[in-house]
Amino acid sequence: MPDSADSKLNDLLRRLPDWIRRDLASTDASRRARAEDSLHAMLMPLIAGGSAAGKDAG
C-alpha cells in the first residue's frame, strides 16, 4: 500500500532538505522557527488527508 499515510510520511522525512534538518537542531530561535514553519507546511497536506500531497484531481 504505497499511498498510505505512513509511507507518505516516511517519504517526506527522507526528502527533507539538509537546511531543515540543521535548522531544527539549531540554537538560533529564528532559524529553528523557520524550519518548524517549513516542516509544518510540508506536513499539513498529509494530515488533511493527502489529497493535496502529490495527487492531481485530474
C-alpha positions in Angstrom: 0.0 0.0 0.0 2.4 2.7 -1.2 -0.1 5.6 -0.8 -0.7 5.0 2.9 -0.2 8.0 5.2 2.7 6.2 6.9 4.6 5.6 3.7 3.9 9.2 2.6 5.3 10.5 5.9 8.4 8.3 5.6 8.9 9.6 2.1 8.5 13.2 3.2 11.1 12.7 6.0 13.6 11.1 3.6 13.2 14.1 1.3 13.7 16.8 3.9 16.3 19.3 2.8 19.5 19.4 4.8 18.9 23.0 5.8 15.7 22.0 7.6 17.4 19.2 9.4 20.2 21.5 10.5 17.9 24.4 11.5 15.6 22.1 13.5 18.6 21.4 15.7 19.8 25.0 15.8 20.2 27.0 19.0 19.2 30.1 16.9 15.5 30.6 17.6 14.7 32.3 14.3 16.4 29.5 12.3 14.5 26.9 14.3 11.2 28.7 13.8 11.8 28.9 10.0 12.5 25.2 9.8 9.4 24.4 12.0 7.2 26.5 9.8 8.5 24.8 6.7 8.0 21.4 8.1 4.5 22.3 9.2 3.7 23.4 5.7 5.0 20.1 4.3 3.1 18.0 6.9 -0.3 19.7 6.6 -1.4 18.0 3.3 -0.6 14.6 4.9 -2.7 15.5 7.9 -5.5 16.9 5.9 -5.9 13.6 4.0 -3.1 13.6 1.5 -5.2 14.7 -1.5 -3.0 17.8 -2.0 0.2 15.9 -1.4 1.2 15.0 -4.9 -2.1 13.9 -6.4 -4.0 15.9 -9.0 -7.7 15.6 -9.2 -7.3 15.3 -13.0 
